[in-house]
Amino acid sequence: MKEAISKKILFNISEIAALLLWETGAIKVNLDKPFKLVSGNHSPIYINCRLVLSEPSFMQLFAAFVKIISERNSIHLDVVAGGETAGIPFAAYVAQTQSLPMVYVRKKPKGHGIASQVEGNINEGQRILLIEDLITDAASKINFINAIRAAGGIVEDVLVLFDRLQGGRESLEEMGVRLHVVTDMEVALTVSKDIDFLSDDNLKVIREYLQDPIEWHRNRGLIFVD
């Protein structure tokens, strides 16, 4: 019974989070001028999770999700880590609300001083929860995980606000890392129909992109970066 209630609460949080992302303008759609992603590829839909940092109610919801998911999945953590740059404020918020120490991870080591990639103290064997805003193919997450492990930390869990459902979970599983998400692309697209944020035509194009991004790029004369 308790398990069913916990699962229902998480599902409700996922839907509410997706609705707030739409309402704050954090999710944007442009079919005429697709957005260029960090990978170099393009997308008709873009998620800017940084916008919700200005929404206290959303951040409280995020912290509540982290607490529930940690207890439900028996996540044992000693330190919260945020990835440069978007993951840092989310990690800081969670660390503060749960009275945990925090570190942040650079995309690459500093080019001066002691050339550290992890800022803050990690003791050998400490369990680290890596928090990020969004995941696509997990390339940046893998970089952060390797840096934390090189510093002596144990990373078995990554938590993100939004999952684009484009292979990130599978990539992390290959490293022995579990992915936990507040909400994802499927939930966002589902709730968009209830609040009329997307037309049927727009939704069709986005689903075509998600189903086969390579073909979607080819049909628009765009280069797909593998």
PyMOL CGO cylinders between C-alpha atoms (Angstrom):
from pymol import cmd
from pymol.cgo import CYLINDER

trace = [
    CYLINDER, 0.00, 0.00, 0.00, 2.78, 2.41, 0.96, 0.3, 1, 1, 1, 1, 1, 1,
    CYLINDER, 2.78, 2.41, 0.96, 4.62, 1.56, -2.26, 0.3, 1, 1, 1, 1, 1, 1,
    CYLINDER, 4.62, 1.56, -2.26, 1.52, 2.33, -4.35, 0.3, 1, 1, 1, 1, 1, 1,
    CYLINDER, 1.52, 2.33, -4.35, 0.98, 5.67, -2.61, 0.3, 1, 1, 1, 1, 1, 1,
    CYLINDER, 0.98, 5.67, -2.61, 4.64, 6.63, -3.12, 0.3, 1, 1, 1, 1, 1, 1,
    CYLINDER, 4.64, 6.63, -3.12, 4.42, 5.74, -6.81, 0.3, 1, 1, 1, 1, 1, 1,
    CYLINDER, 4.42, 5.74, -6.81, 1.25, 7.82, -7.23, 0.3, 1, 1, 1, 1, 1, 1,
    CYLINDER, 1.25, 7.82, -7.23, 2.84, 10.82, -5.53, 0.3, 1, 1, 1, 1, 1, 1,
    CYLINDER, 2.84, 10.82, -5.53, 5.86, 10.62, -7.81, 0.3, 1, 1, 1, 1, 1, 1,
    CYLINDER, 5.86, 10.62, -7.81, 3.61, 10.41, -10.87, 0.3, 1, 1, 1, 1, 1, 1,
    CYLINDER, 3.61, 10.41, -10.87, 1.69, 13.49, -9.74, 0.3, 1, 1, 1, 1, 1, 1,
    CYLINDER, 1.69, 13.49, -9.74, 4.92, 15.40, -9.13, 0.3, 1, 1, 1, 1, 1, 1,
    CYLINDER, 4.92, 15.40, -9.13, 6.10, 14.43, -12.61, 0.3, 1, 1, 1, 1, 1, 1,
    CYLINDER, 6.10, 14.43, -12.61, 2.92, 15.81, -14.20, 0.3, 1, 1, 1, 1, 1, 1,
    CYLINDER, 2.92, 15.81, -14.20, 2.98, 19.00, -12.13, 0.3, 1, 1, 1, 1, 1, 1,
    CYLINDER, 2.98, 19.00, -12.13, 6.64, 19.57, -12.96, 0.3, 1, 1, 1, 1, 1, 1,
    CYLINDER, 6.64, 19.57, -12.96, 5.93, 19.17, -16.68, 0.3, 1, 1, 1, 1, 1, 1,
    CYLINDER, 5.93, 19.17, -16.68, 3.02, 21.62, -16.48, 0.3, 1, 1, 1, 1, 1, 1,
    CYLINDER, 3.02, 21.62, -16.48, 5.18, 24.19, -14.70, 0.3, 1, 1, 1, 1, 1, 1,
    CYLINDER, 5.18, 24.19, -14.70, 7.90, 23.82, -17.35, 0.3, 1, 1, 1, 1, 1, 1,
    CYLINDER, 7.90, 23.82, -17.35, 5.33, 24.66, -20.04, 0.3, 1, 1, 1, 1, 1, 1,
    CYLINDER, 5.33, 24.66, -20.04, 3.79, 27.51, -18.06, 0.3, 1, 1, 1, 1, 1, 1,
    CYLINDER, 3.79, 27.51, -18.06, 7.14, 29.16, -17.26, 0.3, 1, 1, 1, 1, 1, 1,
    CYLINDER, 7.14, 29.16, -17.26, 8.22, 28.98, -20.89, 0.3, 1, 1, 1, 1, 1, 1,
    CYLINDER, 8.22, 28.98, -20.89, 11.00, 26.53, -20.07, 0.3, 1, 1, 1, 1, 1, 1,
    CYLINDER, 11.00, 26.53, -20.07, 9.80, 24.29, -22.92, 0.3, 1, 1, 1, 1, 1, 1,
    CYLINDER, 9.80, 24.29, -22.92, 9.90, 25.93, -26.32, 0.3, 1, 1, 1, 1, 1, 1,
    CYLINDER, 9.90, 25.93, -26.32, 8.91, 24.63, -29.75, 0.3, 1, 1, 1, 1, 1, 1,
    CYLINDER, 8.91, 24.63, -29.75, 10.01, 25.98, -33.14, 0.3, 1, 1, 1, 1, 1, 1,
    CYLINDER, 10.01, 25.98, -33.14, 9.51, 23.90, -36.26, 0.3, 1, 1, 1, 1, 1, 1,
    CYLINDER, 9.51, 23.90, -36.26, 10.71, 26.59, -38.68, 0.3, 1, 1, 1, 1, 1, 1,
    CYLINDER, 10.71, 26.59, -38.68, 14.01, 27.27, -36.93, 0.3, 1, 1, 1, 1, 1, 1,
    CYLINDER, 14.01, 27.27, -36.93, 15.00, 24.17, -34.94, 0.3, 1, 1, 1, 1, 1, 1,
    CYLINDER, 15.00, 24.17, -34.94, 17.16, 24.68, -31.87, 0.3, 1, 1, 1, 1, 1, 1,
    CYLINDER, 17.16, 24.68, -31.87, 20.83, 23.73, -31.98, 0.3, 1, 1, 1, 1, 1, 1,
    CYLINDER, 20.83, 23.73, -31.98, 21.83, 21.44, -29.11, 0.3, 1, 1, 1, 1, 1, 1,
    CYLINDER, 21.83, 21.44, -29.11, 25.19, 21.12, -27.35, 0.3, 1, 1, 1, 1, 1, 1,
    CYLINDER, 25.19, 21.12, -27.35, 25.90, 17.99, -29.40, 0.3, 1, 1, 1, 1, 1, 1,
    CYLINDER, 25.90, 17.99, -29.40, 25.69, 20.00, -32.60, 0.3, 1, 1, 1, 1, 1, 1,
    CYLINDER, 25.69, 20.00, -32.60, 22.42, 18.35, -33.58, 0.3, 1, 1, 1, 1, 1, 1,
    CYLINDER, 22.42, 18.35, -33.58, 19.10, 20.16, -33.90, 0.3, 1, 1, 1, 1, 1, 1,
    CYLINDER, 19.10, 20.16, -33.90, 15.71, 19.72, -32.28, 0.3, 1, 1, 1, 1, 1, 1,
    CYLINDER, 15.71, 19.72, -32.28, 12.22, 21.17, -32.79, 0.3, 1, 1, 1, 1, 1, 1,
    CYLINDER, 12.22, 21.17, -32.79, 11.77, 21.25, -29.01, 0.3, 1, 1, 1, 1, 1, 1,
    CYLINDER, 11.77, 21.25, -29.01, 14.07, 22.82, -26.42, 0.3, 1, 1, 1, 1, 1, 1,
    CYLINDER, 14.07, 22.82, -26.42, 14.00, 22.62, -22.63, 0.3, 1, 1, 1, 1, 1, 1,
    CYLINDER, 14.00, 22.62, -22.63, 15.63, 25.39, -20.59, 0.3, 1, 1, 1, 1, 1, 1,
    CYLINDER, 15.63, 25.39, -20.59, 15.40, 24.16, -17.00, 0.3, 1, 1, 1, 1, 1, 1,
    CYLINDER, 15.40, 24.16, -17.00, 17.29, 27.21, -15.73, 0.3, 1, 1, 1, 1, 1, 1,
    CYLINDER, 17.29, 27.21, -15.73, 14.09, 29.24, -15.91, 0.3, 1, 1, 1, 1, 1, 1,
    CYLINDER, 14.09, 29.24, -15.91, 12.51, 27.36, -13.01, 0.3, 1, 1, 1, 1, 1, 1,
    CYLINDER, 12.51, 27.36, -13.01, 15.31, 28.47, -10.68, 0.3, 1, 1, 1, 1, 1, 1,
    CYLINDER, 15.31, 28.47, -10.68, 13.30, 31.68, -10.28, 0.3, 1, 1, 1, 1, 1, 1,
    CYLINDER, 13.30, 31.68, -10.28, 10.21, 29.74, -9.18, 0.3, 1, 1, 1, 1, 1, 1,
    CYLINDER, 10.21, 29.74, -9.18, 10.33, 28.97, -5.41, 0.3, 1, 1, 1, 1, 1, 1,
    CYLINDER, 10.33, 28.97, -5.41, 7.33, 26.64, -5.65, 0.3, 1, 1, 1, 1, 1, 1,
    CYLINDER, 7.33, 26.64, -5.65, 9.04, 24.58, -8.34, 0.3, 1, 1, 1, 1, 1, 1,
    CYLINDER, 9.04, 24.58, -8.34, 12.27, 24.31, -6.36, 0.3, 1, 1, 1, 1, 1, 1,
    CYLINDER, 12.27, 24.31, -6.36, 10.31, 23.15, -3.32, 0.3, 1, 1, 1, 1, 1, 1,
    CYLINDER, 10.31, 23.15, -3.32, 8.64, 20.52, -5.50, 0.3, 1, 1, 1, 1, 1, 1,
    CYLINDER, 8.64, 20.52, -5.50, 12.06, 19.46, -6.78, 0.3, 1, 1, 1, 1, 1, 1,
    CYLINDER, 12.06, 19.46, -6.78, 13.45, 19.07, -3.25, 0.3, 1, 1, 1, 1, 1, 1,
    CYLINDER, 13.45, 19.07, -3.25, 10.39, 17.04, -2.22, 0.3, 1, 1, 1, 1, 1, 1,
    CYLINDER, 10.39, 17.04, -2.22, 10.91, 14.72, -5.19, 0.3, 1, 1, 1, 1, 1, 1,
    CYLINDER, 10.91, 14.72, -5.19, 14.56, 14.16, -4.28, 0.3, 1, 1, 1, 1, 1, 1,
    CYLINDER, 14.56, 14.16, -4.28, 13.63, 13.23, -0.72, 0.3, 1, 1, 1, 1, 1, 1,
    CYLINDER, 13.63, 13.23, -0.72, 10.90, 10.81, -1.83, 0.3, 1, 1, 1, 1, 1, 1,
    CYLINDER, 10.90, 10.81, -1.83, 12.99, 9.17, -4.54, 0.3, 1, 1, 1, 1, 1, 1,
    CYLINDER, 12.99, 9.17, -4.54, 15.97, 8.80, -2.17, 0.3, 1, 1, 1, 1, 1, 1,
    CYLINDER, 15.97, 8.80, -2.17, 13.86, 7.00, 0.44, 0.3, 1, 1, 1, 1, 1, 1,
    CYLINDER, 13.86, 7.00, 0.44, 11.95, 4.91, -2.11, 0.3, 1, 1, 1, 1, 1, 1,
    CYLINDER, 11.95, 4.91, -2.11, 15.09, 3.67, -3.86, 0.3, 1, 1, 1, 1, 1, 1,
    CYLINDER, 15.09, 3.67, -3.86, 17.26, 3.43, -0.75, 0.3, 1, 1, 1, 1, 1, 1,
    CYLINDER, 17.26, 3.43, -0.75, 19.79, 5.90, -2.13, 0.3, 1, 1, 1, 1, 1, 1,
    CYLINDER, 19.79, 5.90, -2.13, 22.56, 6.26, 0.42, 0.3, 1, 1, 1, 1, 1, 1,
    CYLINDER, 22.56, 6.26, 0.42, 24.43, 9.49, -0.13, 0.3, 1, 1, 1, 1, 1, 1,
    CYLINDER, 24.43, 9.49, -0.13, 27.07, 11.46, 1.68, 0.3, 1, 1, 1, 1, 1, 1,
    CYLINDER, 27.07, 11.46, 1.68, 27.54, 14.35, -0.74, 0.3, 1, 1, 1, 1, 1, 1,
    CYLINDER, 27.54, 14.35, -0.74, 25.47, 16.11, -3.40, 0.3, 1, 1, 1, 1, 1, 1,
    CYLINDER, 25.47, 16.11, -3.40, 27.26, 17.08, -6.62, 0.3, 1, 1, 1, 1, 1, 1,
    CYLINDER, 27.26, 17.08, -6.62, 26.19, 19.54, -9.31, 0.3, 1, 1, 1, 1, 1, 1,
    CYLINDER, 26.19, 19.54, -9.31, 27.53, 19.60, -12.84, 0.3, 1, 1, 1, 1, 1, 1,
    CYLINDER, 27.53, 19.60, -12.84, 28.79, 22.83, -14.40, 0.3, 1, 1, 1, 1, 1, 1,
    CYLINDER, 28.79, 22.83, -14.40, 26.81, 24.95, -14.84, 0.3, 1, 1, 1, 1, 1, 1,
    CYLINDER, 26.81, 24.95, -14.84, 23.09, 24.21, -14.79, 0.3, 1, 1, 1, 1, 1, 1,
    CYLINDER, 23.09, 24.21, -14.79, 23.31, 21.44, -12.21, 0.3, 1, 1, 1, 1, 1, 1,
    CYLINDER, 23.31, 21.44, -12.21, 25.03, 23.58, -9.59, 0.3, 1, 1, 1, 1, 1, 1,
    CYLINDER, 25.03, 23.58, -9.59, 22.02, 25.60, -8.30, 0.3, 1, 1, 1, 1, 1, 1,
    CYLINDER, 22.02, 25.60, -8.30, 19.79, 22.51, -8.20, 0.3, 1, 1, 1, 1, 1, 1,
    CYLINDER, 19.79, 22.51, -8.20, 22.43, 20.60, -6.24, 0.3, 1, 1, 1, 1, 1, 1,
    CYLINDER, 22.43, 20.60, -6.24, 22.92, 23.56, -3.89, 0.3, 1, 1, 1, 1, 1, 1,
    CYLINDER, 22.92, 23.56, -3.89, 19.19, 23.70, -3.17, 0.3, 1, 1, 1, 1, 1, 1,
    CYLINDER, 19.19, 23.70, -3.17, 19.02, 19.99, -2.38, 0.3, 1, 1, 1, 1, 1, 1,
    CYLINDER, 19.02, 19.99, -2.38, 22.18, 20.08, -0.26, 0.3, 1, 1, 1, 1, 1, 1,
    CYLINDER, 22.18, 20.08, -0.26, 20.77, 22.95, 1.78, 0.3, 1, 1, 1, 1, 1, 1,
    CYLINDER, 20.77, 22.95, 1.78, 17.34, 21.39, 2.31, 0.3, 1, 1, 1, 1, 1, 1,
    CYLINDER, 17.34, 21.39, 2.31, 18.82, 18.02, 3.31, 0.3, 1, 1, 1, 1, 1, 1,
    CYLINDER, 18.82, 18.02, 3.31, 21.77, 19.42, 5.29, 0.3, 1, 1, 1, 1, 1, 1,
    CYLINDER, 21.77, 19.42, 5.29, 24.34, 17.66, 3.13, 0.3, 1, 1, 1, 1, 1, 1,
    CYLINDER, 24.34, 17.66, 3.13, 27.75, 18.79, 1.92, 0.3, 1, 1, 1, 1, 1, 1,
    CYLINDER, 27.75, 18.79, 1.92, 28.04, 19.74, -1.73, 0.3, 1, 1, 1, 1, 1, 1,
    CYLINDER, 28.04, 19.74, -1.73, 30.65, 19.77, -4.48, 0.3, 1, 1, 1, 1, 1, 1,
    CYLINDER, 30.65, 19.77, -4.48, 30.51, 20.80, -8.08, 0.3, 1, 1, 1, 1, 1, 1,
    CYLINDER, 30.51, 20.80, -8.08, 32.14, 19.28, -11.12, 0.3, 1, 1, 1, 1, 1, 1,
    CYLINDER, 32.14, 19.28, -11.12, 33.75, 21.23, -13.95, 0.3, 1, 1, 1, 1, 1, 1,
    CYLINDER, 33.75, 21.23, -13.95, 33.36, 20.19, -17.57, 0.3, 1, 1, 1, 1, 1, 1,
    CYLINDER, 33.36, 20.19, -17.57, 37.14, 19.98, -17.72, 0.3, 1, 1, 1, 1, 1, 1,
    CYLINDER, 37.14, 19.98, -17.72, 39.96, 20.54, -15.21, 0.3, 1, 1, 1, 1, 1, 1,
    CYLINDER, 39.96, 20.54, -15.21, 41.06, 24.08, -14.50, 0.3, 1, 1, 1, 1, 1, 1,
    CYLINDER, 41.06, 24.08, -14.50, 43.90, 25.26, -16.67, 0.3, 1, 1, 1, 1, 1, 1,
    CYLINDER, 43.90, 25.26, -16.67, 45.78, 26.74, -13.73, 0.3, 1, 1, 1, 1, 1, 1,
    CYLINDER, 45.78, 26.74, -13.73, 46.53, 26.16, -10.05, 0.3, 1, 1, 1, 1, 1, 1,
    CYLINDER, 46.53, 26.16, -10.05, 46.02, 22.54, -9.01, 0.3, 1, 1, 1, 1, 1, 1,
    CYLINDER, 46.02, 22.54, -9.01, 43.99, 21.82, -12.17, 0.3, 1, 1, 1, 1, 1, 1,
    CYLINDER, 43.99, 21.82, -12.17, 41.10, 20.28, -10.23, 0.3, 1, 1, 1, 1, 1, 1,
    CYLINDER, 41.10, 20.28, -10.23, 37.89, 19.19, -11.92, 0.3, 1, 1, 1, 1, 1, 1,
    CYLINDER, 37.89, 19.19, -11.92, 35.91, 18.59, -8.74, 0.3, 1, 1, 1, 1, 1, 1,
    CYLINDER, 35.91, 18.59, -8.74, 35.57, 21.64, -6.48, 0.3, 1, 1, 1, 1, 1, 1,
    CYLINDER, 35.57, 21.64, -6.48, 34.95, 20.87, -2.83, 0.3, 1, 1, 1, 1, 1, 1,
    CYLINDER, 34.95, 20.87, -2.83, 36.04, 17.97, -0.66, 0.3, 1, 1, 1, 1, 1, 1,
    CYLINDER, 36.04, 17.97, -0.66, 35.31, 14.31, -1.43, 0.3, 1, 1, 1, 1, 1, 1,
    CYLINDER, 35.31, 14.31, -1.43, 36.64, 11.67, 0.91, 0.3, 1, 1, 1, 1, 1, 1,
    CYLINDER, 36.64, 11.67, 0.91, 37.58, 8.27, -0.48, 0.3, 1, 1, 1, 1, 1, 1,
    CYLINDER, 37.58, 8.27, -0.48, 34.54, 6.01, -0.62, 0.3, 1, 1, 1, 1, 1, 1,
    CYLINDER, 34.54, 6.01, -0.62, 31.88, 8.68, -0.09, 0.3, 1, 1, 1, 1, 1, 1,
    CYLINDER, 31.88, 8.68, -0.09, 28.64, 8.13, -2.00, 0.3, 1, 1, 1, 1, 1, 1,
    CYLINDER, 28.64, 8.13, -2.00, 27.80, 10.98, -4.34, 0.3, 1, 1, 1, 1, 1, 1,
    CYLINDER, 27.80, 10.98, -4.34, 24.44, 11.85, -5.87, 0.3, 1, 1, 1, 1, 1, 1,
    CYLINDER, 24.44, 11.85, -5.87, 25.05, 13.75, -9.11, 0.3, 1, 1, 1, 1, 1, 1,
    CYLINDER, 25.05, 13.75, -9.11, 22.28, 16.24, -9.87, 0.3, 1, 1, 1, 1, 1, 1,
    CYLINDER, 22.28, 16.24, -9.87, 21.79, 17.79, -13.28, 0.3, 1, 1, 1, 1, 1, 1,
    CYLINDER, 21.79, 17.79, -13.28, 19.08, 19.75, -15.03, 0.3, 1, 1, 1, 1, 1, 1,
    CYLINDER, 19.08, 19.75, -15.03, 18.63, 17.65, -18.16, 0.3, 1, 1, 1, 1, 1, 1,
    CYLINDER, 18.63, 17.65, -18.16, 19.84, 14.51, -19.91, 0.3, 1, 1, 1, 1, 1, 1,
    CYLINDER, 19.84, 14.51, -19.91, 19.93, 13.66, -23.61, 0.3, 1, 1, 1, 1, 1, 1,
    CYLINDER, 19.93, 13.66, -23.61, 22.62, 11.12, -24.54, 0.3, 1, 1, 1, 1, 1, 1,
    CYLINDER, 22.62, 11.12, -24.54, 24.40, 11.33, -21.15, 0.3, 1, 1, 1, 1, 1, 1,
    CYLINDER, 24.40, 11.33, -21.15, 27.77, 12.40, -22.61, 0.3, 1, 1, 1, 1, 1, 1,
    CYLINDER, 27.77, 12.40, -22.61, 28.27, 15.24, -20.13, 0.3, 1, 1, 1, 1, 1, 1,
    CYLINDER, 28.27, 15.24, -20.13, 27.00, 13.09, -17.24, 0.3, 1, 1, 1, 1, 1, 1,
    CYLINDER, 27.00, 13.09, -17.24, 29.57, 10.40, -18.05, 0.3, 1, 1, 1, 1, 1, 1,
    CYLINDER, 29.57, 10.40, -18.05, 32.30, 13.05, -17.98, 0.3, 1, 1, 1, 1, 1, 1,
    CYLINDER, 32.30, 13.05, -17.98, 31.16, 14.27, -14.56, 0.3, 1, 1, 1, 1, 1, 1,
    CYLINDER, 31.16, 14.27, -14.56, 30.86, 10.72, -13.17, 0.3, 1, 1, 1, 1, 1, 1,
    CYLINDER, 30.86, 10.72, -13.17, 34.37, 9.82, -14.30, 0.3, 1, 1, 1, 1, 1, 1,
    CYLINDER, 34.37, 9.82, -14.30, 35.73, 12.97, -12.66, 0.3, 1, 1, 1, 1, 1, 1,
    CYLINDER, 35.73, 12.97, -12.66, 34.00, 12.19, -9.35, 0.3, 1, 1, 1, 1, 1, 1,
    CYLINDER, 34.00, 12.19, -9.35, 35.18, 8.60, -9.41, 0.3, 1, 1, 1, 1, 1, 1,
    CYLINDER, 35.18, 8.60, -9.41, 38.73, 9.74, -10.14, 0.3, 1, 1, 1, 1, 1, 1,
    CYLINDER, 38.73, 9.74, -10.14, 38.48, 11.95, -7.04, 0.3, 1, 1, 1, 1, 1, 1,
    CYLINDER, 38.48, 11.95, -7.04, 37.57, 8.91, -4.92, 0.3, 1, 1, 1, 1, 1, 1,
    CYLINDER, 37.57, 8.91, -4.92, 33.79, 9.25, -4.85, 0.3, 1, 1, 1, 1, 1, 1,
    CYLINDER, 33.79, 9.25, -4.85, 31.26, 6.50, -5.53, 0.3, 1, 1, 1, 1, 1, 1,
    CYLINDER, 31.26, 6.50, -5.53, 28.55, 7.40, -8.05, 0.3, 1, 1, 1, 1, 1, 1,
    CYLINDER, 28.55, 7.40, -8.05, 25.69, 4.94, -8.42, 0.3, 1, 1, 1, 1, 1, 1,
    CYLINDER, 25.69, 4.94, -8.42, 22.82, 7.39, -8.90, 0.3, 1, 1, 1, 1, 1, 1,
    CYLINDER, 22.82, 7.39, -8.90, 22.17, 10.43, -11.08, 0.3, 1, 1, 1, 1, 1, 1,
    CYLINDER, 22.17, 10.43, -11.08, 19.11, 12.61, -10.71, 0.3, 1, 1, 1, 1, 1, 1,
    CYLINDER, 19.11, 12.61, -10.71, 17.91, 15.03, -13.38, 0.3, 1, 1, 1, 1, 1, 1,
    CYLINDER, 17.91, 15.03, -13.38, 14.99, 17.36, -13.66, 0.3, 1, 1, 1, 1, 1, 1,
    CYLINDER, 14.99, 17.36, -13.66, 14.18, 16.42, -17.27, 0.3, 1, 1, 1, 1, 1, 1,
    CYLINDER, 14.18, 16.42, -17.27, 14.92, 13.39, -19.46, 0.3, 1, 1, 1, 1, 1, 1,
    CYLINDER, 14.92, 13.39, -19.46, 14.65, 13.91, -23.22, 0.3, 1, 1, 1, 1, 1, 1,
    CYLINDER, 14.65, 13.91, -23.22, 14.38, 10.11, -23.59, 0.3, 1, 1, 1, 1, 1, 1,
    CYLINDER, 14.38, 10.11, -23.59, 17.14, 9.93, -26.17, 0.3, 1, 1, 1, 1, 1, 1,
    CYLINDER, 17.14, 9.93, -26.17, 19.39, 7.19, -24.81, 0.3, 1, 1, 1, 1, 1, 1,
    CYLINDER, 19.39, 7.19, -24.81, 20.76, 8.76, -21.65, 0.3, 1, 1, 1, 1, 1, 1,
    CYLINDER, 20.76, 8.76, -21.65, 19.35, 6.18, -19.24, 0.3, 1, 1, 1, 1, 1, 1,
    CYLINDER, 19.35, 6.18, -19.24, 20.78, 3.28, -21.23, 0.3, 1, 1, 1, 1, 1, 1,
    CYLINDER, 20.78, 3.28, -21.23, 24.23, 4.90, -21.40, 0.3, 1, 1, 1, 1, 1, 1,
    CYLINDER, 24.23, 4.90, -21.40, 24.31, 5.35, -17.63, 0.3, 1, 1, 1, 1, 1, 1,
    CYLINDER, 24.31, 5.35, -17.63, 23.14, 1.79, -17.00, 0.3, 1, 1, 1, 1, 1, 1,
    CYLINDER, 23.14, 1.79, -17.00, 26.18, 0.56, -18.91, 0.3, 1, 1, 1, 1, 1, 1,
    CYLINDER, 26.18, 0.56, -18.91, 28.29, 2.33, -16.26, 0.3, 1, 1, 1, 1, 1, 1,
    CYLINDER, 28.29, 2.33, -16.26, 26.32, 0.77, -13.42, 0.3, 1, 1, 1, 1, 1, 1,
    CYLINDER, 26.32, 0.77, -13.42, 24.53, 4.03, -12.66, 0.3, 1, 1, 1, 1, 1, 1,
    CYLINDER, 24.53, 4.03, -12.66, 20.80, 4.44, -12.05, 0.3, 1, 1, 1, 1, 1, 1,
    CYLINDER, 20.80, 4.44, -12.05, 18.96, 7.42, -13.50, 0.3, 1, 1, 1, 1, 1, 1,
    CYLINDER, 18.96, 7.42, -13.50, 16.15, 9.13, -11.59, 0.3, 1, 1, 1, 1, 1, 1,
    CYLINDER, 16.15, 9.13, -11.59, 14.07, 11.80, -13.31, 0.3, 1, 1, 1, 1, 1, 1,
    CYLINDER, 14.07, 11.80, -13.31, 11.52, 14.30, -12.07, 0.3, 1, 1, 1, 1, 1, 1,
    CYLINDER, 11.52, 14.30, -12.07, 9.75, 14.42, -15.42, 0.3, 1, 1, 1, 1, 1, 1,
    CYLINDER, 9.75, 14.42, -15.42, 10.45, 13.54, -19.04, 0.3, 1, 1, 1, 1, 1, 1,
    CYLINDER, 10.45, 13.54, -19.04, 9.57, 14.24, -22.66, 0.3, 1, 1, 1, 1, 1, 1,
    CYLINDER, 9.57, 14.24, -22.66, 6.68, 11.77, -22.80, 0.3, 1, 1, 1, 1, 1, 1,
    CYLINDER, 6.68, 11.77, -22.80, 4.98, 13.28, -19.75, 0.3, 1, 1, 1, 1, 1, 1,
    CYLINDER, 4.98, 13.28, -19.75, 5.57, 16.79, -21.09, 0.3, 1, 1, 1, 1, 1, 1,
    CYLINDER, 5.57, 16.79, -21.09, 4.03, 15.95, -24.46, 0.3, 1, 1, 1, 1, 1, 1,
    CYLINDER, 4.03, 15.95, -24.46, 1.08, 14.20, -22.82, 0.3, 1, 1, 1, 1, 1, 1,
    CYLINDER, 1.08, 14.20, -22.82, 0.18, 17.08, -20.52, 0.3, 1, 1, 1, 1, 1, 1,
    CYLINDER, 0.18, 17.08, -20.52, 0.64, 19.62, -23.32, 0.3, 1, 1, 1, 1, 1, 1,
    CYLINDER, 0.64, 19.62, -23.32, -2.52, 18.27, -24.95, 0.3, 1, 1, 1, 1, 1, 1,
    CYLINDER, -2.52, 18.27, -24.95, -4.52, 18.97, -21.79, 0.3, 1, 1, 1, 1, 1, 1,
    CYLINDER, -4.52, 18.97, -21.79, -3.43, 22.61, -21.69, 0.3, 1, 1, 1, 1, 1, 1,
    CYLINDER, -3.43, 22.61, -21.69, -3.35, 23.26, -25.45, 0.3, 1, 1, 1, 1, 1, 1,
    CYLINDER, -3.35, 23.26, -25.45, 0.34, 24.19, -25.59, 0.3, 1, 1, 1, 1, 1, 1,
    CYLINDER, 0.34, 24.19, -25.59, 0.86, 22.10, -28.73, 0.3, 1, 1, 1, 1, 1, 1,
    CYLINDER, 0.86, 22.10, -28.73, -1.19, 21.69, -31.87, 0.3, 1, 1, 1, 1, 1, 1,
    CYLINDER, -1.19, 21.69, -31.87, -1.69, 18.20, -33.26, 0.3, 1, 1, 1, 1, 1, 1,
    CYLINDER, -1.69, 18.20, -33.26, 0.61, 19.05, -36.18, 0.3, 1, 1, 1, 1, 1, 1,
    CYLINDER, 0.61, 19.05, -36.18, 3.40, 20.25, -33.89, 0.3, 1, 1, 1, 1, 1, 1,
    CYLINDER, 3.40, 20.25, -33.89, 3.04, 17.19, -31.70, 0.3, 1, 1, 1, 1, 1, 1,
    CYLINDER, 3.04, 17.19, -31.70, 3.26, 14.94, -34.77, 0.3, 1, 1, 1, 1, 1, 1,
    CYLINDER, 3.26, 14.94, -34.77, 6.53, 16.55, -35.91, 0.3, 1, 1, 1, 1, 1, 1,
    CYLINDER, 6.53, 16.55, -35.91, 8.08, 16.31, -32.44, 0.3, 1, 1, 1, 1, 1, 1,
    CYLINDER, 8.08, 16.31, -32.44, 7.19, 12.63, -32.18, 0.3, 1, 1, 1, 1, 1, 1,
    CYLINDER, 7.19, 12.63, -32.18, 8.67, 12.02, -35.62, 0.3, 1, 1, 1, 1, 1, 1,
    CYLINDER, 8.67, 12.02, -35.62, 11.87, 13.68, -34.43, 0.3, 1, 1, 1, 1, 1, 1,
    CYLINDER, 11.87, 13.68, -34.43, 12.00, 11.58, -31.26, 0.3, 1, 1, 1, 1, 1, 1,
    CYLINDER, 12.00, 11.58, -31.26, 11.32, 8.36, -33.12, 0.3, 1, 1, 1, 1, 1, 1,
    CYLINDER, 11.32, 8.36, -33.12, 14.07, 8.88, -35.70, 0.3, 1, 1, 1, 1, 1, 1,
    CYLINDER, 14.07, 8.88, -35.70, 16.23, 12.00, -35.23, 0.3, 1, 1, 1, 1, 1, 1,
    CYLINDER, 16.23, 12.00, -35.23, 18.61, 10.96, -38.03, 0.3, 1, 1, 1, 1, 1, 1,
    CYLINDER, 18.61, 10.96, -38.03, 15.79, 10.79, -40.60, 0.3, 1, 1, 1, 1, 1, 1,
    CYLINDER, 15.79, 10.79, -40.60, 14.29, 14.02, -39.22, 0.3, 1, 1, 1, 1, 1, 1,
    CYLINDER, 14.29, 14.02, -39.22, 17.64, 15.80, -39.77, 0.3, 1, 1, 1, 1, 1, 1,
    CYLINDER, 17.64, 15.80, -39.77, 18.00, 14.33, -43.25, 0.3, 1, 1, 1, 1, 1, 1,
    CYLINDER, 18.00, 14.33, -43.25, 14.52, 15.47, -44.32, 0.3, 1, 1, 1, 1, 1, 1,
    CYLINDER, 14.52, 15.47, -44.32, 15.42, 19.04, -43.37, 0.3, 1, 1, 1, 1, 1, 1,
    CYLINDER, 15.42, 19.04, -43.37, 18.86, 19.11, -44.91, 0.3, 1, 1, 1, 1, 1, 1,
    CYLINDER, 18.86, 19.11, -44.91, 20.55, 19.17, -41.50, 0.3, 1, 1, 1, 1, 1, 1,
    CYLINDER, 20.55, 19.17, -41.50, 23.69, 17.28, -40.58, 0.3, 1, 1, 1, 1, 1, 1,
    CYLINDER, 23.69, 17.28, -40.58, 23.29, 14.73, -37.79, 0.3, 1, 1, 1, 1, 1, 1,
    CYLINDER, 23.29, 14.73, -37.79, 26.32, 14.45, -35.51, 0.3, 1, 1, 1, 1, 1, 1,
    CYLINDER, 26.32, 14.45, -35.51, 26.73, 10.83, -34.44, 0.3, 1, 1, 1, 1, 1, 1,
]
cmd.load_cgo(trace, "trace")
